[in-house]
Amino acid sequence: MENRSIAHLDLDTFFVSVERLKNSKLKGKPVVVGGMSDRGVVAGCSYEARKFGIHSAMPVRMARRLCSDAVFIKGDMELYSKYSRMVTEIIAEQAPLFEKASIDEHYIDITGMDRFFGNLKWTHELRQRIIKETGLPISFGLSTSKTVSKIATGEAKPNGELYVPGNRVKPFLFPLSIAKIPMIGQKNYRLLRSMGVADIKTLSMIPPGMMLQVLGKNGIIIWKRANGIDPSPVVQYSERKSISTERTFDKDTTDLQRLRNILIGMTERLAFEMRKKEKLTGCVTVKIRYSNFDTHTLQKRIAYTAFDHVLIGIALELFERLYKRRMLIRLIGVRFSHLVSGSQQLDLFDERPQLADLYQAMDKLRIRYGNYAVQRAAGMG
C-alpha cells in the first residue's frame, strides 16, 4: 500500500477560471457562476466570493444577499466541457494510467515510475504543462492512495502542490477536520460531531465495530480512510466506456413517427440510468441497421449532461441526419459514451430551475416503482 503513488489533479474554481480566460477583468473579483434567476443555483464561485460565505449549490438569491457586488455569470457548459477535454487530452498523452473522476478532476497511478523519473518531478511538470497550454490554474496532491491524494489536493489549493509520502500519511491526516474525508457527507458529519468527534485522529481511534454499528458499512470505509487506508484502484478512463440500448423489430419498418418515439423512450431510460449512477455523458451515438443488415452510426460530442430534454433533441437530430436511404429499418439504438462522474441535479445553469424539481420527482417515482413508472407520452411506443 505504501508503495503506491497516486496523483490527484483538480482544476481550481474551474468554471470561474474559464470565465476569467474569456474576461481578464474578472480576476481578483468575487465571481459567481450559475443560473441567473432568483431560483437559480450557484454552480461555482471564486475564492473571493467564498469569503462572503457563498458556496456551490447555494441559491443565487442568497448569494446576491451575501455579496451584492459579486459578478454573476450564466454558465456555459459547452465551453467548460471543451476545456475539460483539453486537460484530459494532455494527461492522456503522458499518463500511464488515469481516471477522469469528474469534469474537473483526474487521478493518475504512477506507481513504479520513480525507477525512471521522480514521481513528484513528473507530476509537477505535468501540472506546469497543463497551466501553460490551457491557462487554467490546477492543484495536485500526491500520496499512497486516492483518498489521501484528494485530501492533499484540497490542502494545496489554490494553485499548489502537496506531496505526502507513506510515512507522513497519518501525521498529515490526523490534525485535519473529519469534514475533509471524502464521502463523509453532512449527515454523517453532524452525527460524528454530536459524538464529540472533530478531527481525523479522534475518528481513527474509534473501534471499527462501533463505526459499523453507528454508520453501517460506510462507517468501516470512513474509518479506513481516517487511517489512511484506501486500496481502491485508479480505473482506466476510456472514451469507449458507455451505456447503450438497442431494439430489433419483429417486422422491419419505415414508420418514422414510431421510430422517433422509440428513440425518445430509449434515450429517456438511458438518461435515468446515468443519473442513478451519477454519471454525465459527453458523446451521443445513434445506430440504425437496415433490412439488408447494412449498419450505420453517427455520433456527436456534446457538453457533459445527463438530462432528457437535452439528450432527446440530440438523438433525434442524429437520427434525421443518419436515416437517408428510406429503406426498411431492422434495428435502432442509442449509446452514451465519454462518461464521467457528475451531479444528479439538473444543469445548474438552466434558467428553468423548476425542471430540477420535476426531474427529481420523476426519478424518485422510477426508483420506487420501476423504470416505466413515469414516461414521456411520445416514448411509450
KAPE-V354402 format. One record per residue. N is the residue number from 1. SS is DSSP state (H for helix, E for strand, - for the rest). NEAR is the number of other ideal C-beta (glycine too) atoms within 12 Angstrom. D_CENTER is the distance of its C-alpha to the mean C-alpha in whole Angstrom. Layout:
BEGIN
((N:SS:NEAR:D_CENTER) (N:SS:NEAR:D_CENTER))
END
This chain:
BEGIN
((1:-:22:27) (2:-:20:28) (3:-:19:28) (4:-:34:25) (5:-:40:23) (6:E:46:19) (7:E:51:18) (8:E:48:14) (9:E:52:14) (10:E:42:12) (11:E:41:13) (12:-:33:15) (13:-:37:14) (14:H:39:12) (15:H:38:13) (16:H:43:17) (17:H:39:17) (18:H:37:17) (19:H:35:19) (20:H:29:22) (21:H:25:22) (22:H:21:23) (23:-:16:25) (24:H:12:27) (25:H:12:29) (26:H:27:25) (27:-:21:26) (28:-:14:27) (29:-:25:26) (30:-:30:24) (31:E:37:22) (32:E:48:19) (33:E:41:17) (34:E:44:16) (35:-:36:18) (36:-:26:22) (37:-:22:24) (38:-:17:25) (39:-:21:23) (40:-:35:20) (41:E:38:17) (42:E:42:16) (43:E:43:13) (44:E:41:14) (45:E:42:17) (46:-:37:19) (47:H:25:21) (48:H:23:24) (49:H:36:23) (50:H:26:21) (51:-:16:25) (52:-:25:26) (53:-:17:24) (54:-:38:21) (55:-:24:17) (56:-:27:14) (57:-:22:15) (58:-:29:18) (59:E:25:20) (60:H:36:21) (61:H:22:25) (62:H:24:25) (63:H:38:23) (64:H:26:26) (65:H:17:29) (66:H:24:28) (67:-:27:28) (68:-:16:30) (69:-:18:30) (70:-:31:26) (71:E:29:25) (72:E:35:23) (73:E:34:21) (74:-:25:19) (75:-:36:16) (76:-:25:16) (77:H:35:13) (78:H:20:15) (79:H:25:16) (80:H:41:12) (81:H:33:11) (82:H:24:14) (83:H:34:14) (84:H:41:11) (85:H:29:13) (86:H:29:16) (87:H:42:14) (88:H:35:13) (89:H:22:17) (90:H:29:18) (91:H:39:17) (92:H:23:18) (93:H:15:21) (94:H:27:22) (95:-:33:20) (96:-:22:22) (97:-:26:19) (98:E:33:15) (99:E:32:12) (100:E:39:8) (101:E:35:6) (102:E:30:3) (103:-:40:5) (104:-:40:8) (105:E:36:8) (106:E:47:10) (107:E:42:13) (108:E:43:16) (109:E:33:19) (110:-:40:22) (111:-:27:25) (112:-:15:28) (113:H:26:28) (114:H:19:30) (115:H:12:33) (116:-:11:33) (117:-:18:31) (118:-:16:30) (119:H:34:26) (120:H:25:26) (121:H:20:28) (122:H:30:25) (123:H:42:22) (124:H:26:24) (125:H:21:25) (126:H:34:22) (127:H:39:20) (128:H:21:23) (129:H:24:23) (130:H:38:19) (131:H:27:21) (132:H:15:24) (133:H:19:23) (134:H:29:20) (135:-:22:21) (136:-:34:18) (137:-:34:18) (138:E:42:17) (139:E:37:17) (140:E:45:17) (141:E:43:19) (142:E:47:21) (143:E:44:22) (144:-:37:23) (145:-:38:20) (146:H:38:16) (147:H:40:17) (148:H:47:19) (149:H:48:18) (150:H:39:15) (151:H:41:17) (152:H:39:19) (153:H:41:17) (154:H:29:17) (155:H:28:21) (156:H:31:21) (157:-:28:19) (158:-:23:20) (159:-:24:20) (160:-:23:22) (161:E:34:22) (162:E:31:23) (163:E:34:24) (164:-:37:25) (165:-:25:28) (166:H:23:28) (167:H:14:31) (168:H:19:30) (169:H:34:27) (170:H:25:28) (171:H:17:30) (172:H:31:27) (173:H:38:25) (174:H:25:28) (175:-:18:29) (176:-:30:25) (177:E:23:24) (178:H:37:23) (179:H:24:20) (180:H:29:19) (181:-:37:18) (182:-:32:14) (183:-:28:14) (184:-:31:18) (185:H:18:17) (186:H:13:19) (187:H:15:21) (188:H:29:22) (189:H:22:22) (190:H:15:25) (191:H:22:27) (192:H:32:27) (193:H:19:28) (194:H:12:31) (195:-:20:32) (196:-:13:33) (197:-:31:30) (198:-:19:28) (199:E:22:28) (200:H:34:26) (201:H:21:30) (202:H:21:31) (203:H:40:28) (204:H:28:29) (205:-:18:32) (206:-:28:32) (207:-:14:33) (208:H:22:31) (209:H:12:33) (210:H:19:32) (211:H:31:28) (212:H:18:29) (213:H:15:31) (214:H:24:29) (215:H:31:25) (216:-:16:26) (217:H:15:24) (218:H:22:21) (219:H:30:24) (220:H:23:25) (221:H:26:21) (222:H:37:21) (223:H:37:25) (224:H:30:24) (225:H:36:21) (226:H:41:24) (227:-:27:26) (228:-:37:24) (229:-:27:24) (230:-:32:20) (231:-:17:21) (232:-:25:18) (233:-:17:18) (234:-:31:15) (235:-:21:14) (236:-:19:15) (237:-:32:13) (238:-:18:15) (239:-:23:14) (240:-:16:17) (241:-:24:15) (242:E:26:15) (243:E:32:16) (244:E:29:19) (245:E:29:22) (246:E:24:26) (247:E:27:29) (248:E:20:33) (249:E:23:35) (250:E:8:39) (251:E:12:40) (252:E:21:39) (253:E:28:39) (254:-:20:39) (255:-:17:38) (256:H:19:35) (257:H:15:35) (258:H:22:34) (259:H:35:32) (260:H:30:30) (261:H:27:30) (262:H:37:28) (263:H:43:26) (264:H:33:25) (265:H:31:25) (266:H:41:23) (267:H:46:20) (268:H:40:20) (269:H:36:20) (270:H:38:17) (271:H:42:15) (272:H:37:16) (273:H:29:15) (274:H:41:11) (275:H:36:11) (276:H:19:13) (277:-:21:11) (278:-:18:8) (279:E:32:7) (280:E:40:7) (281:E:43:10) (282:E:38:11) (283:E:35:15) (284:E:45:17) (285:E:36:20) (286:E:42:23) (287:E:32:26) (288:E:42:30) (289:E:27:33) (290:E:24:36) (291:-:20:39) (292:-:15:41) (293:-:15:37) (294:-:18:36) (295:E:20:32) (296:E:26:30) (297:E:26:27) (298:E:26:25) (299:E:29:21) (300:E:28:19) (301:E:23:16) (302:E:30:15) (303:E:33:12) (304:E:42:9) (305:E:42:10) (306:-:40:11) (307:-:41:14) (308:H:38:17) (309:H:25:19) (310:H:32:17) (311:H:42:17) (312:H:32:21) (313:H:23:22) (314:H:33:21) (315:H:46:22) (316:H:34:25) (317:H:22:26) (318:H:32:25) (319:H:35:28) (320:H:18:30) (321:H:18:30) (322:H:31:30) (323:-:29:33) (324:-:14:36) (325:-:15:39) (326:-:14:39) (327:-:18:40) (328:-:23:40) (329:E:38:36) (330:E:26:36) (331:E:30:32) (332:E:44:29) (333:E:36:25) (334:E:46:22) (335:E:33:19) (336:E:45:15) (337:E:29:14) (338:-:34:11) (339:-:35:9) (340:E:39:5) (341:E:26:3) (342:-:34:3) (343:-:29:6) (344:-:27:9) (345:-:29:11) (346:-:36:13) (347:-:38:12) (348:-:41:13) (349:-:40:15) (350:-:30:17) (351:-:21:21) (352:-:21:22) (353:-:28:20) (354:H:16:22) (355:H:26:20) (356:H:30:17) (357:H:17:20) (358:H:20:21) (359:H:33:18) (360:H:22:18) (361:H:17:22) (362:H:29:22) (363:H:32:19) (364:H:18:21) (365:H:18:24) (366:H:24:22) (367:H:18:21) (368:H:12:25) (369:H:13:27) (370:-:12:25) (371:-:24:23) (372:-:16:26) (373:-:17:27) (374:-:26:26) (375:-:27:26) (376:-:25:26) (377:H:11:30) (378:H:21:30) (379:H:31:28) (380:-:17:30) (381:-:22:32))
END
